[in-house]
């Protein structure tokens, strides 16, 4: 373990101060005394709530006046209401009674605290305890618990987060468009997709909202949102620490300490560190790469000057320093180019052979180091002010992202692309003001304004540079000039670009109780977006020559480009939902919404004709979304929830990333598909069969196609044919499995361990998905086979003090691809992002 982890852990374990109790704390258990994990405790008529941890414990920070009424809910148990007239001298001990009535966890997605089963939105909720115990310490692992989520990452910058197959472009990232899935942490929007690859820090709960959510959140979200809440400071001292060890040298340390600084001021500090050796061997260097090397820190201070005001200052910083994100050659496609331009002939002429033709041997010989320097952080101020029957919230935030990569984009030991680097610096400032509350006995709602300003710079420039083997991969004729010594070696492009964007919105949603059972929820949003780009790309290096023929060869590989683009757009969008409660066990809803993704700009280089960039491709038209949803939320029996949703989404001018053979647009370029259609059915539920045994599951069917895309680029195997474009209307969207699902079980048995009370538990999780396309234009070869993953854990969950678990991920050691990517230049070979092999280890937790 590295020194920083030890230092932070020591500070958190032994550096805390002790103060008197000024909060309500306790334990929630079942009739047999077994702790209930994930029970919700809320102070009625407020947004103050807590969720019980793995020991059934909770702490409610409450600086207001007494008396208050606590409401406790848990799946399959009677609701428990307790009036507190004075602060308890000892922690509360509350036992719930089993009942046919079903209560659920609380959510805040609609800006107020409410039970998830009563909200007319399809939502998946994952609690902090589930995240920790299942080892789901980032979004890539959470997707195994929520099958409607897709995440693809060839490195942190090139990350795609989608819900139901929609949200962001599939493949390599182009910075010129906005994501369609909102990623929020404590109400702050994170604009960069790299945030989804970082470790979670002290998470309370994750809510995954499916479908457009533009009338509830500041930033428009056309496909859904991740609404993440962290554990907040407490007025009762607490500390927790966690240590995990596993194969591949895996070490993870987490710790947090919280407590009062005064009667009206409390703080929390949290830390996470993860290290693991690599799973891919570079036989050129002898190193095992694709390791983990993550550090994260979060600090929070809450100030309650009165019972009606809460101010929260949060600061966080996370970094990744892996030698990683290397891809392994997974196959070679015969393109329609001439025989001498096929990959196997090219490497034979150069006297080279791949170290392995089997990707799952996990061997590479790359000559360019893989590096991913990923830093992300920021500071925010949130104020919640109780006004009348509602809450006025203002959230001000500044965030940064620094990116410093090194990649080997030819995926071989040859020096073809010797450099492929896009170091960047991003800053964002956001301001949201909203009011949520009751306007009358039958009318409630949310209304707000939002402002987001972003600036993205190259830092200092992006580089693509050819090596001594580039001439053979680029050779497109039998001219002897291609063999000119040093013609392309060291020849490349440096790009300096700046993207400045401003987005503003006014949004609101009402909830009108027409009758006791029928509700109408209309919402509206006005967007304004403006983007300004300065793009300057210059060539350098290679053979110094005045020969026009040699210069023409060089220019056919890389050429200078320079353009300035300014785009702006405004739009009204909205939604309408009807919700009907047939009984306490059955709620139904129907939603229609239209939504909008802002106008975009190409920032990865433009395709050329006769050496000149096609400037009209600099602008990418906005998306226009029409969405329909029908849903049922039911509690059919004791301790049971079962939900069903049907969705249909059509998108005009769908923003997609398309691959091209031109090295000058190595990351592909943005284009608009005329129309995309996605429809599907989703079933999810959970059953508590007894106080000791519970089952949960989710199943999603998704059919996602290009309804109309007559001029799409050809797939890899058709490169070099008579046509550079083809009609792929009716073809499947990339990254979307028709079937995906998850299934989990947990058994607990009350016992003791080393004299400590608690429960022995055995739990497992299964995630599966069917085959999916890994190419923006459907390909015969770039398809990922379906796979299934089994994760399991066994251990002791203490009521307090020590907990210990043995765990295994990918228990069956399934070989699987997460993504397939063609190499730059479309020579015919393609590479894979490999899923992790079997990993196992043990975890120790301490609650102090």
N, C-alpha and C positions, 0 to 999 in steps of 0.2 A: 504494500500500500504506500502511496506517495505521501510525503510529509504534509502537504496541505490538508489532506483528509484527516490525518491524525490531529493536526493543530485545531481544525475546526471542530472535530468531534470532542476533543478535550475541553474546548471552550464551552460547548453547549452542555456537556455533561456536568461540568464543575464550575461554570462561570455565572450561574444564575443567582439572582437575589431573591429573598423571601419576603413576602408581604402578607398582610392580613387578607382574609377572605372577603370579597365584595361581589361575589357572583354566585349564581345558583348552579350547583353541580349534583350529580347523582348517577345511579345505575338503573337501567331498565332490564328486566328479566321476564321470563315466562313463568307459568305457575310452579314449575319445578325448580326455579332459581337459575335456569340456564340464561346466560346473557343474550340479549337480542341485538344483533349487529345491524345497523342501518335503520333503527327506529328513529322517528322524527319527534322532536320536542320543540314546541313553538309557544311563545308568549302570545296569547290571543290578542287580536286587534293591533298587532305589530308585525313587522317583517323580521323580527329577531327569532332565530331558530337555531337548532343544533341537531346533528346526526350522531347517534351513538357509534363508538368505535368498536374494535374487535373484542373488547372486554365488556361491551354494553354501557360504557361510561359516556357522559356528556358534561359539557360545561356551557352555561348560558351567561354571556356577559350582559349585565343589565344594570345600568347606572340610574335608572328611573325610580319613581316612587312606588311603594307598595300600598295596597295589595296588587298582585297580578294573578292571572289564571294561566296555568300551564296546561297545554293540550298535548297528549302523547298518542302517536299513531304507529301501528305496525301491521303489516300484512297478516290477516287471519286472526287478529285480536281486537277486542273491544276498545273503542276510543276511551282514553282515561283523561279526565280533567281534574286538576288539583289547584286549589286556591292557596297562594303563598301570601301570608299577611306580615311575615317578618323573615329576615334572612335566616335560613336554617343554620344551626350550630355544627351540624355534621352533614355529610352528603346524603341526599335523598335516596331511598331504595323503593323503586316502584315496580310492582309485579302486575303484568297485564293478564287479563282473562281471555281465553280462547272464545271465538265467536264466529258465527256465520257471516257477520258483516266484515267487509274488507276495507281497510284503510291503507293508504300508500305513502310513499315518501313524498316529501314536499319539494317543490321546485320554485324557481324565481324567474323562469323564462319570460313570463308576461309582466315582469317588473313588480310582482307582488307574490306573497307566499301563498301557495295553494296546492291541493293534492293533484298529483299527476293524472289520476284516472278521471278527474273532472274537467281537464283542460282539453278543448277541441283542437288539439294539434298532435300529430304523431311524434312522440318524444321517447327516446331511450335514455335511461338514467343509470349511471355507474357511480357507486359510492366510493369514497376514499379508501375504505377498508378493503373493498373488492379490488381496487386498483393495486393496493400494496401487496395483498396476499397472493394475487394472481401474477405478480411480476409485471404488470402493465404500466411500466414507468414512462412510456411515451405514447404518442398517438398511434404509431405503427403497431403497437401491441394492443391498444384499446380496440383497434379495428377487428381483432379476433373475438371481441365480446359484442360488437355491434355490426352485424353483417351487411347493413346498408351503407357502411362507410368504406371508401377505398382510399388508400394512400400508397403512392409510388414515389420512391426516392432513389435516384442514382447518385445524388449527394444533396446536402441540405438546401443549396440554392435551387437545384432542379428537383423540386418536390411538388407533387400534385396531391391535393386533398379534395376529394369529391364525396358527395352524398347522392346515392341513386345514380351514379355514373356521371353526374353533372357538377360543375363548379369551376374547374381550371383545365387548361389545355394539358393533354397527355403527352409526356415525353420531356424534352429539354425546355426549361423555362424561358419565356420571353417576358421581360420586365414591363412591357408596354401595355399590358391589360390587367384589370383588377380580378382578384379571385371571386368566385361565386359562392364560396362557403365562408361565412364569417367565423373568425377565431377570436374569442373574447376571454380574457382572464380578469375576473373581478370588475367587469364592465368596460374594460379597456380593449379596443380593437387592435389586434396585431396584424399589420399589413403584409409582412413578409412571410412566405410559406416556410422559410427555414425554421421558424418558431416551432413548427409541428414536429421537428426531429429532436428537440431538446428534451431533457428529462423533466418530468413534472416535479414541482417542489411543494410539498405539504398541501396536497389537494384534499378538499372537502368533498367535492362532488363534480361530476361532468354530466351535463345535459346535452344530448344531441337532438336538435330540432330538424325535422325533415321537411323539405319544401320551402318555398319563398317566405322570408320573414321580414320584409322591408318596413312593415308598419309597427314593429316592436323594437327594432334595433337601430342604432344610429347609422351604421354603415349598411348599405343595401346588400341583401343576401338573397341571390336568386335561386340557390339550391338548398340552403339550410344553414345551420350555425352550430358551432361548438360553444356552449356557455359554461365556462369553467369557474368554479369558486374555490378559493383557497381557505385554509383555516385561519381565522382572524385572531388578533390578540385577545387574551382573556384577563379578567381581573382576579383570577385565582391562579397562583403559580402552578405551572405544569412543565414537564420536560419529557421528551421521548427520544429514543435513539434506536437505530436499527443497523445491523451489520449482516451482510450476506457474503458467502463465499461459494464458489462453484468451479466447474471445470473450465478449461481455457484460461486459467488464472483470473477468473471473475471475482471482483471485489466491489461491493457497493456499500456505501455508508450514508445514512440519512440521520438527521437530528434536528430537533427544534426545541426552543425554550420560549416560554411565554409567561407574562405576569405583569402586575401593576407597577407603575412608576410613581403614582400618587392615586388619590381617590378618583380622579377623573382622567387619568392618563395610563394607558397600558401599551405594552410592546410585545412583539413576537419576532424572533429571528429563526430562520430555517436554512438548512444546508442539505445539498445532495451531491454525492460524488460517485462516479461509476468508472471502473476500469475493467478491461478484458483484453486478453491477447487476441491476435488476429486469427481468422479461420481460413485464410487463403495464403499459400506459400509463394513468394516471389523467388524462384530458383536462381535468378540473376544476382540478387542481393543476399539471399539466405534468410530474409526476414519474413515473418508471418504478419500479413497486413489485414486491413479491414478490422482493426481493433476498435475498442471503445475507450475514450478518454474524455469524460464529461465532468464539468464542475458547475454547480449552480448555487446561487445565494438569493434569499429574499428577506427583506426587513420591513416591518410594518409598525406604525404607531397609531393608536386610536385615541382620540380626545373627545370626551363627552362633557361639554361645558354645561349642558342642561339635559333633562330627560327628553327633550325634543330635537336635539341636535347631535349628530355624530360626524366627526371629521376623521378621515383615514388617509394617512400618507403611506404610500408603498414605494419601495425601490427594489429592483432586482437586477441581477447580472448573471448571465450564463455563458459558458464557453465550451467549445469542443476543439480538441487537438488530436484527432486520430490520424494515423497513417492509413488512410482508408478510402472507402467507396470505390474500390477498383472493381471493374467488371471483367468477366471471364468469357473468352470466345465460346459460344454455344453451338455454332453451326456456320455453314457456308452455303450460300444460295447461288445457283447458276443464273446469272443475269442474262439479258438479251444483247449485251455488248459482244464485240468480237472476241474470239478465243484468247487472244493475247492480253485482253483486258479483264479476264476472269481472275479472281483472287488466287486460286491454286497455281495458275500459270505465273502470276506475278511473283509470288514468293519462291516458286521454283527457280525462276530466272535470277532471283537475288540470293539463292542458296540458303534459304531459310525454311524451317518447318516449325509449326506450333509445338509448344512443349507437351500439349495434350489436346486431343480432340474430344475429350469427355470433360465437360464443364465441372462435373461433380467430383473429379479428382482434385479440384480446388488448387490448381497449379497455374502460375503465370510467369512470364519472363520480361515484364514491361521495363523499358529503359528510362522512362520519365517517372519521377516520384509521384505518388498519389498523396495529396495533402488537402485537408479541409479545415481551414482556420475559420471558425464560425463563432462570432461573438454577438450577443443580443442582450439588450437590457433597457432600463428606463426608470422613470419616476412618475408617480401620479398622485393627485389629490382628489379625493372623493368626499362630498358632503351630502349627507342625508338630513333633511329638515322636515319635521312633521308639521304640515300645514292643514288645519281642518281635519278632514277625514282621509287625507292622502299624504304622500311624501314627495317633496321636491328634491331632486337629485341633480347634482352637478359634478361632472367628472372631467378633470383636466389632466392631460397626459402628454409626455414627451418620451419618444423611444428612438433607439438607434439599432442599426445592424451593420457589422463589419464582416466582410467576406474576403478571405484570402486563399484561393485554391491552387492546386496543381493537378493536372489530369493527363492521362495517356489515352487520347481519344482514338488512336488507331488500334488499341487493344492488343498490340503485338510487341515483340522484342526488337522490331525494326524501328529505325528513326524515320518515321513517316511524318507524323505531327509531333515534332519535338517539344512544342509548347502549346498548351491550350488552357489559358488562364483568363479569368474574368473577375479580378478583384474589384469590390464595390463597397460603397459607403452609402447607407440609407438613413435618413432621419424623418421622423413624422411628428406632427403636433396635432392633437385632437381635442375638441371641446364638445361635450354633450350636456344639454340641460333638458330635463324632462320632469313631468309631473304624472304620478300614478295614484289614483284613488277613486273614491266614490263621489259622484256628483249629485246623486239622489238615491232614493231607496232602490230604484230599479236600474240606475245607470252608473256605470263605472268605466274607467278607461285609462289610456296612456296617451300623452302628447309630448312632443319634444322637438328640439332643433339640434342639428349636428354639423360640425365643421371638421374637416380633415385636410391638412396640408402635408405634402410629401416632397422630398428631394432625394433623388438617386444619382450618384456620381460614380464614374469609373475612378479607381483609386490606385495609381493615377491613370492607368489605361488598361484596356483589355488587349490580350496578345494571342495571335495564332501564328505559329512559326513552323516552317517545313524543315525536315531533316534531310539527310543524304539519300534516303530511299523514296522521297516524295515523287521524284520524276517518274519512277516506274508505275506508281499508282495513278498518276495524273496523265500518263502518256495516252494520247488519243489518235496517234497516227504513226506511220513507220518512218517518219522523218528522223534522220541521224542527229538533228539538232537536240533532241531530247537527251542524248547521252553526253552532251557538253559538260565537262567536269565542273562541279560547283554551281550549276545553273540555278538550282532551287534551294541548295543548302543554306540555311539561315535566312531564307526569304520568307517574309511574313507581313502581317498587318498589325498596326497598333490603332486602337479606337479610343477616342476621348468623347464621351457623351454625357449629357446632363438631361435628366427628366424631372420636370417640376409639375406637380399636379395639385389641384385644389378641388375638393368635393364638399358640397353643402347640401343640407336636406332639412325639410320640415316634415314630420310624420305624426301619425296619431291613429289610435284604434279605440273604438267604443265597445262596450259590452252591455247590451240592452236586454233586460229580463222582461220580455213581452208578457209571458205568463210565468207561473211557477216552474214550468217544465221547458218552455220554449225560449231560446235566447237568440239574439241577432247580433253579430259582431262585424260591423263594417270598419274598414281601415283605408287610409289614403296616405300618399307620400309624394312629395315634390323633390326631384333631384336636380342639382346643377353640377356639372363636371367640366373641368378645363385642364388640358395637358399641353405642355410646351416642351419640345425636344430640340436639342442641338446635337447633331451627330457628325463627327469628323473622323474619318478613317483614312490612314495613310499607309502606303507600302514602304518596306525597308529591306535591306540586305540582299542576299543572293549574289549572283555573279554581276560584277560591275561591267557593263557593256553598253555600246551605242548601236549595236547591231539591231535593226528594226525587227528582224525575224525572231531573235532571241528575246527581245523586249515583248513581242507579241505573245510568245509562249508564257513568259512570266505573268503578263497581264491576264492571260486566260485562267490562271490559278487564283491570283489575288489582284484586286484592283482597288483604287482609291474610291471612296464614296463620301459625299458631304451633302447634308441637307438639314434644313430647319423646318419643323412642322409644329403647327399650333392647331389644336382641335378643341372644340367645346360643344356641349350638348345639354339639353334640359328635357325633363320628362315628368309626366304625372303617371303614377301607378297606384294600385290599390288591391283590396281584397274584400270579400264578403263571405261570412260563415254563418250558417244556421246550425244550431245545436239543440237537440231535443233529448230530455231525460225521460225515457219510457218508465224507468223504475230506478230504485237505488242500485240495482245490479246492471243496468243497461243504459249507456249514453251513446248517442249517435250524432254525427256531424257531417256536414257537406260544405266544401269550400271552393270558391272560384277566386283566382287571383291572376293579375297580370303584373309582370315585373320587368326589370331592365338592368342590363349590365353596361357600364359606360363605354363610350367610344375609346378605342385603343390606338396605339402607335407601335410600329415595328422597331425594335431595338436590337435585333440580332443580325443586322445586315439585310440588304434587299437583293433579290434576284436581279440578274442583268440580261440585257439584250445587246449584242455587239459591244460588250464591255461597259455599257451604260446602265446604271441602276434604274429600275422601274419605279419611279417616284410615286406613282399613284398607289402603290402598295404600302406606302408609309403609313397611311391611315387605315384603320380597321373599324368597320361600322359597328355600332352598338348592337347588343342582343336584345330581342324582345321576346318575352316569355309569357305563355298562357298556361295556366296550371289548374287542374281539377283534382279534388281529393274527396273521397268518401271514407268515413271511418266509423268503427264500432269499438267502444271500450266497455268491457263487461267484467263482472265479478260473478261467474256462474255458480260457484260453490264455496265451501269453507276454505279459506286460505288460498283462493285461486283468483288469478287475473288472466284474462284472455282478450287480446286486442287484434283487430283486423283493419287494414287500410288498403284502399285501391287508389292509385294515383295515375294521372295522365298529364304529361307535360309536352308542349310543342314550343320550339324555339326558332324564330326567324333570325337569319344572319348570325348563326352560331359561330362563335369565335373559336377557331381551331388552329393548332400548330401543324404545319405540314413539312415533311422532310424533303430536301433537295440534294442533288449530287454536287452542287457548288460548294466548295470549301469556304467561300466567303460568307456563306450563310450556314455555318457549321451547326448552329442550334436550331435550324429550321426557321421558317418565317410564318407570320400570322396571316390567316385568310379567313374569309367568311363562307361557311356552308349555307346554302339557301334555307334549309329547314332540317331540324332534328326532331325526332319524336321518341319519348321515353314513357313507357307505361309499366305498371307492375302491381303485384299483390304482396302484402307484408303481414305476417302473423307472428305475434310475440306474446309470451305469457310466462307466468310463474305460478308454482303450486307449492304450498307448504303442507306436505302430506302428514306431518306430525311435528311436534315441537322440536324434534331432533333431525328431521330430514326434509330438504327442500330441493325443488327442481326448477330450472328456468330454461327458456329456449326462445329462439327467434328463427324465422324462415322468410326469405325474401326471393321472389321471382321478379326479374327485371328484364324487359325487352327494350333495348335501346338501339335505334337505327338512324342512319342518315336518310331522312325522308326525301331529300333532294340535295344532291351535290354532284352536278354534272361535269364539273371541271376540276376534280381533285387530282393531285399528283399521283403518279403510278406507284404501286408498292415496289419493294426492293427487287423482287424477281423480274419485274418488267422494265427496270432501268435500262436504257439504251435501245429500246424498241422504237417503232415508228412514231408513236405518240408519247408526248411528255405528260399528258393529262388523260384522265378517263372518268367515266360516269360511274360513281360508286353508290348511287341512289339505291336504297334498300340494304346496303351493307351495314354491318354492326359497328357501333361506336367502340373505340378502344377502351380497355380497362374495365369492362362491365361483364360480369358473369351472369348468365341467365338464372342460376340458382346459387344461393349462398345461405349459410345458416350457422347457428351456434347452439350448443346445448351444454348446460352445466348442472352439476349436482353437488350437494354438500350434506354430509352426515356429521352430527356432533354428539358427543356423549360426555355428560358431566362427570368430572373426576378431579384428581389433584396430581400435581407434579412437583416433586421436591418440596412437598408441604404447602404448595400454592394452589388455591382453588381455581378452577377453570374448566375447560372442556377439551377433550381430544377431538380432532376433526379430521375428516377425510373428504377431499373435494377433487373434482375434475372438471375440465372444460374441453369441449370439442368444437373446432371451427372447420368448416369446409366451404369450398367454392368450386363451381364447375369451370370448364375451359373458358378463356377469354382472349380476345384479340389484343396484341401488344404493338399494333401499328396503326397510325391515324388513317391510312388507306388499307382496308382489309387485305391481308396477305395469306398465302397458303402456308407460309413457313413461320411467320412471327406470331404464333399462337402459344399461349401458356396453358399446359394441361391442367385439369382440375386436380386439387389435392385436399387432404384433410390433415389437421394438426390436433394432437391430443396433448393437453397439459394437465398435470396433477400435482397435488400437494397433500402432505400428511403431517400432523403435528399437534401441538398443544397451544390453545389460546387462553391465556391467563386472564382472570378478572382484573388483575393489576399486577405490576411487576413484570415478570418474565413470560414471553411467548417464544416458541421455537417451532420451526417448520422445516421439513425436507420437501424439495420441489423438483420438478422436471418439466422442461418445455420441449415440444416436439418429441414426445416420449417414444414414438415409433421410428424416430430418426428418418423422417420422410425427406427425400430429395425433391426440391421444388424450386421453380423460378418465381421471383416476384415481378420481374419485368424483363423484356427483351428489347435491345436497342441496336439499330444498324450503325456500323462505323461510319465516320465522316467520309464523304466521297462516294459512298454506295458501291464499293468494289465487290461486294457480295458476302462479306463476313458480317456476322452480328454477334453481339455479346449479351450476357445475362447478369442481372442483379440476383445473386443467390440468396435463398432463404437460409436462416441459421440451421445448423445441424442440431442433434440432441444436445441440450445443455441441462445440467443438474447441479444441485448444491443445497445449502441449508441457510436459514435466516434466523437470527436472534433479534428479538425486540425487547426493549426495556421501557416501561412507563414509570417515571420517577415522580 
